[in-house]
């Protein structure tokens, strides 16, 4: 695992506040469970409001959780006054989104001044263990929040 140095000494407070301000994650009921330089974990309880017609976690919900985790992993490495916007992601759906809780963990692979690449995994937590549900590679563009 690569060790990154944050460029904002208040990155944890910034990330926690920005996550709390994100309406989509609030509507999901998702929570931020880990904030570290270049790494984020988001957890989500299984809920009817996130299911597709076959009873599994909807692919759109999976992509949103992973995109959020990847994006906030990138934000942990930004200087104050900067943000990100996703410009591309690729999601691989690997198994049904069934379980009692889900964990999306993401880590920055390549931090750049203008482009950041991160990778995420979504795990289903269930009785008897964990199962990998999906993976994502995401590319984010750094934006100026002050302009």
C-alpha positions in Angstrom: 0.0 0.0 0.0 1.3 3.4 -1.0 1.6 6.0 1.7 0.5 9.5 0.7 1.0 12.8 2.3 -2.1 15.1 2.4 -1.7 18.6 1.1 -4.4 20.0 3.4 -3.7 19.5 7.2 -7.5 19.7 7.7 -8.3 17.0 5.1 -10.2 14.8 7.5 -12.6 17.5 8.6 -13.0 18.7 5.0 -13.8 15.2 3.7 -16.3 14.5 6.6 -18.1 17.8 6.0 -18.3 17.4 2.2 -19.6 13.8 2.6 -22.2 15.0 5.1 -23.2 17.7 2.5 -23.7 15.1 -0.2 -27.5 14.6 -0.6 -27.2 11.3 -2.5 -25.3 9.6 0.2 -27.6 11.0 2.8 -30.6 9.6 0.9 -28.8 6.2 0.7 -28.1 6.2 4.5 -24.4 5.7 3.7 -21.7 6.5 6.3 -18.1 7.3 6.1 -16.2 4.8 8.2 -12.5 5.5 7.3 -10.7 8.6 6.2 -7.0 8.3 5.6 -4.6 10.0 3.1 -5.5 8.5 -0.3 -8.0 6.0 1.2 -11.7 6.1 2.1 -14.3 3.6 3.2 -18.0 4.1 2.9 -20.5 1.6 4.4 -24.2 1.1 3.6 -26.9 -1.0 5.2 -29.0 -3.2 2.8 -32.3 -1.4 2.2 -35.3 -1.7 0.0 -34.8 1.8 -1.4 -31.6 0.6 -3.1 -32.8 -2.6 -4.7 -33.5 -3.7 -8.2 -36.4 -5.9 -9.2 -34.6 -9.1 -8.3 -33.8 -8.1 -4.7 -30.2 -7.2 -5.1 -28.4 -3.9 -4.7 -29.1 -1.9 -7.9 -26.1 -1.4 -10.2 -26.7 2.4 -10.1 -26.4 2.3 -6.3 -23.2 0.2 -6.5 -21.7 2.6 -9.0 -22.7 5.6 -6.9 -21.1 4.1 -3.7 -17.9 3.2 -5.5 -17.7 6.6 -7.3 -18.2 8.4 -4.0 -15.5 6.3 -2.3 -13.0 6.8 -5.2 -13.8 10.6 -5.4 -13.3 11.2 -1.7 -10.1 9.1 -1.7 -8.8 11.6 -4.2 -10.1 14.6 -2.1 -8.0 13.5 0.8 -4.9 14.4 -1.1 -6.0 17.8 -2.4 -4.9 21.2 -1.1 -7.5 23.5 0.4 -9.7 25.2 -2.1 -9.6 22.3 -4.6 -12.2 19.6 -5.4 -12.7 16.9 -7.9 -15.2 15.8 -10.5 -15.3 12.3 -12.0 -14.5 12.3 -15.7 -14.6 8.5 -16.3 -15.2 5.3 -14.5 -15.3 1.6 -15.4 -17.3 -0.7 -13.1 -17.1 -4.5 -13.1 -20.1 -6.2 -11.5 -18.8 -9.5 -10.1 -21.6 -11.0 -8.0 -25.1 -10.3 -6.9 -25.5 -7.4 -4.4 -26.9 -9.4 -1.6 -26.1 -9.1 2.1 -26.9 -7.1 5.2 -24.4 -4.4 4.8 -22.0 -3.2 2.0 -18.5 -1.7 2.3 -17.0 0.4 -0.5 -13.3 1.0 -0.1 -11.2 3.0 -2.4 -7.6 4.0 -2.7 -5.7 6.4 -4.9 -3.5 4.7 -7.5 -2.0 7.8 -9.1 -2.2 11.3 -7.7 -1.6 14.1 -10.2 -1.9 17.8 -10.1 -4.8 17.8 -12.5 -5.9 14.1 -12.9 -6.2 11.5 -10.1 -6.9 7.8 -10.7 -8.4 5.7 -7.9 -9.6 2.1 -7.6 -12.5 0.8 -5.5 -14.0 -2.4 -4.4 -17.5 -3.0 -3.0 -18.0 -5.9 -0.6 -21.2 -7.5 0.6 -21.1 -8.3 4.3 -23.2 -11.2 5.2 -23.5 -14.0 7.7 -20.5 -16.3 7.0 -18.2 -13.6 5.6 -17.7 -11.1 2.8 -18.1 -11.4 -0.9 -16.7 -9.1 -3.6 -19.6 -7.5 -5.5 -17.9 -5.0 -7.8 -14.8 -3.1 -8.6 -14.2 0.3 -10.2 -11.4 2.3 -11.7 -12.2 6.0 -11.7 -10.5 9.0 -13.2 -11.0 12.4 -11.5 -10.2 15.9 -12.6 -9.0 18.4 -10.0 -11.2 21.6 -10.0 -10.8 25.0 -8.3 -13.6 25.5 -5.7 -12.8 29.2 -5.3 -13.4 30.4 -8.8 
